Amino acid sequence: MCIIYDKEKGILLEKRTDNGMWCVPGGALELGETLDEALKREVKEETSLDIFNPKLFDVKAGVHMVYPNNDEVYYTDVVYEINEYEGELKPDAESNELVWVSIDKLPDNIMPTQIEYIEKFVNSLK
């Protein structure tokens, strides 16, 4: 997971196609991948952006989630902050919208598993 933040634009959020909720880019490791490799791959797949110099922001273990298909998982979120990126935004099949959102105008329907660290990030900027 990563919080892509631009002082001029805000936080980059994507609207998921499976549940219609907003989230930050990220995903799961593939076999043999490092955290950095997975982060760069997932962001590229979901946003078309290339990211640089990720900074560790937070780690949250024991995150519980039930997917729309009723798969139930517990996982660990490793959250990075990204301030350096390049490319043109293009959503993939997992998201139908990508938007920059001002930190004082976050939408109400953010993924429950992500709202805590997004709010923690916003509060760190104040």
Contacts in CASP RR format, 6 or more apart in sequence:
PFRMAT RR
TARGET T0000
AUTHOR 0000-0000-0000
METHOD contacts of the structure
MODEL  1
MCIIYDKEKGILLEKRTDNGMWCVPGGALELGETLDEALKREVKEETSLD
IFNPKLFDVKAGVHMVYPNNDEVYYTDVVYEINEYEGELKPDAESNELVW
VSIDKLPDNIMPTQIEYIEKFVNSLK
1 24 0 8 1.000
1 25 0 8 1.000
1 26 0 8 1.000
1 27 0 8 1.000
1 77 0 8 1.000
1 78 0 8 1.000
1 79 0 8 1.000
1 80 0 8 1.000
1 114 0 8 1.000
1 117 0 8 1.000
2 24 0 8 1.000
2 25 0 8 1.000
2 26 0 8 1.000
2 39 0 8 1.000
2 43 0 8 1.000
2 51 0 8 1.000
2 54 0 8 1.000
2 79 0 8 1.000
2 80 0 8 1.000
2 81 0 8 1.000
2 82 0 8 1.000
3 11 0 8 1.000
3 24 0 8 1.000
3 57 0 8 1.000
3 79 0 8 1.000
3 80 0 8 1.000
3 81 0 8 1.000
3 82 0 8 1.000
3 117 0 8 1.000
3 118 0 8 1.000
3 121 0 8 1.000
4 11 0 8 1.000
4 12 0 8 1.000
4 24 0 8 1.000
4 25 0 8 1.000
4 43 0 8 1.000
4 47 0 8 1.000
4 49 0 8 1.000
4 51 0 8 1.000
4 82 0 8 1.000
4 83 0 8 1.000
4 85 0 8 1.000
5 11 0 8 1.000
5 12 0 8 1.000
5 81 0 8 1.000
5 82 0 8 1.000
5 83 0 8 1.000
5 121 0 8 1.000
6 12 0 8 1.000
6 83 0 8 1.000
6 85 0 8 1.000
6 100 0 8 1.000
9 100 0 8 1.000
10 100 0 8 1.000
10 101 0 8 1.000
10 102 0 8 1.000
10 103 0 8 1.000
11 24 0 8 1.000
11 100 0 8 1.000
11 101 0 8 1.000
11 103 0 8 1.000
11 106 0 8 1.000
11 118 0 8 1.000
11 121 0 8 1.000
11 122 0 8 1.000
12 24 0 8 1.000
12 25 0 8 1.000
12 47 0 8 1.000
12 89 0 8 1.000
12 98 0 8 1.000
12 99 0 8 1.000
12 100 0 8 1.000
12 101 0 8 1.000
13 22 0 8 1.000
13 23 0 8 1.000
13 24 0 8 1.000
13 98 0 8 1.000
13 99 0 8 1.000
13 100 0 8 1.000
13 101 0 8 1.000
13 107 0 8 1.000
13 110 0 8 1.000
14 22 0 8 1.000
14 23 0 8 1.000
14 24 0 8 1.000
14 25 0 8 1.000
14 46 0 8 1.000
14 47 0 8 1.000
14 91 0 8 1.000
14 94 0 8 1.000
14 95 0 8 1.000
14 97 0 8 1.000
14 98 0 8 1.000
14 99 0 8 1.000
15 21 0 8 1.000
15 22 0 8 1.000
15 95 0 8 1.000
15 96 0 8 1.000
15 97 0 8 1.000
15 98 0 8 1.000
15 99 0 8 1.000
16 22 0 8 1.000
16 23 0 8 1.000
16 94 0 8 1.000
16 95 0 8 1.000
16 111 0 8 1.000
17 93 0 8 1.000
17 94 0 8 1.000
17 95 0 8 1.000
17 96 0 8 1.000
18 67 0 8 1.000
18 68 0 8 1.000
18 94 0 8 1.000
19 68 0 8 1.000
20 109 0 8 1.000
21 109 0 8 1.000
21 110 0 8 1.000
21 111 0 8 1.000
22 101 0 8 1.000
22 107 0 8 1.000
22 109 0 8 1.000
22 110 0 8 1.000
22 111 0 8 1.000
23 110 0 8 1.000
23 111 0 8 1.000
23 114 0 8 1.000
24 79 0 8 1.000
24 114 0 8 1.000
24 118 0 8 1.000
25 42 0 8 1.000
25 43 0 8 1.000
25 46 0 8 1.000
25 47 0 8 1.000
26 39 0 8 1.000
26 42 0 8 1.000
26 43 0 8 1.000
26 46 0 8 1.000
27 38 0 8 1.000
27 42 0 8 1.000
28 38 0 8 1.000
28 75 0 8 1.000
29 35 0 8 1.000
29 38 0 8 1.000
30 38 0 8 1.000
30 41 0 8 1.000
33 41 0 8 1.000
35 78 0 8 1.000
36 54 0 8 1.000
39 51 0 8 1.000
39 54 0 8 1.000
39 80 0 8 1.000
40 50 0 8 1.000
40 51 0 8 1.000
43 49 0 8 1.000
43 50 0 8 1.000
43 51 0 8 1.000
43 82 0 8 1.000
44 50 0 8 1.000
44 51 0 8 1.000
45 92 0 8 1.000
45 94 0 8 1.000
46 91 0 8 1.000
46 92 0 8 1.000
46 94 0 8 1.000
46 95 0 8 1.000
47 89 0 8 1.000
47 90 0 8 1.000
47 91 0 8 1.000
47 92 0 8 1.000
47 98 0 8 1.000
48 87 0 8 1.000
48 88 0 8 1.000
48 89 0 8 1.000
48 90 0 8 1.000
48 92 0 8 1.000
49 85 0 8 1.000
49 86 0 8 1.000
49 87 0 8 1.000
49 89 0 8 1.000
50 85 0 8 1.000
50 86 0 8 1.000
50 87 0 8 1.000
51 82 0 8 1.000
51 84 0 8 1.000
51 85 0 8 1.000
52 82 0 8 1.000
52 84 0 8 1.000
52 85 0 8 1.000
52 86 0 8 1.000
53 82 0 8 1.000
53 83 0 8 1.000
53 84 0 8 1.000
54 80 0 8 1.000
54 81 0 8 1.000
54 82 0 8 1.000
55 80 0 8 1.000
55 81 0 8 1.000
55 82 0 8 1.000
55 83 0 8 1.000
56 78 0 8 1.000
56 79 0 8 1.000
56 80 0 8 1.000
56 81 0 8 1.000
57 79 0 8 1.000
57 80 0 8 1.000
57 81 0 8 1.000
57 117 0 8 1.000
57 121 0 8 1.000
58 77 0 8 1.000
58 79 0 8 1.000
58 117 0 8 1.000
58 120 0 8 1.000
58 121 0 8 1.000
59 76 0 8 1.000
59 77 0 8 1.000
59 78 0 8 1.000
59 79 0 8 1.000
60 76 0 8 1.000
60 77 0 8 1.000
60 79 0 8 1.000
60 116 0 8 1.000
60 117 0 8 1.000
61 76 0 8 1.000
62 74 0 8 1.000
62 75 0 8 1.000
62 76 0 8 1.000
63 74 0 8 1.000
63 75 0 8 1.000
63 76 0 8 1.000
63 77 0 8 1.000
63 113 0 8 1.000
64 72 0 8 1.000
64 73 0 8 1.000
64 74 0 8 1.000
64 113 0 8 1.000
65 72 0 8 1.000
65 73 0 8 1.000
65 74 0 8 1.000
65 75 0 8 1.000
65 113 0 8 1.000
66 72 0 8 1.000
67 73 0 8 1.000
77 113 0 8 1.000
77 114 0 8 1.000
77 117 0 8 1.000
79 117 0 8 1.000
81 121 0 8 1.000
89 98 0 8 1.000
90 98 0 8 1.000
91 97 0 8 1.000
91 98 0 8 1.000
101 107 0 8 1.000
103 122 0 8 1.000
103 125 0 8 1.000
106 118 0 8 1.000
106 122 0 8 1.000
110 118 0 8 1.000
END
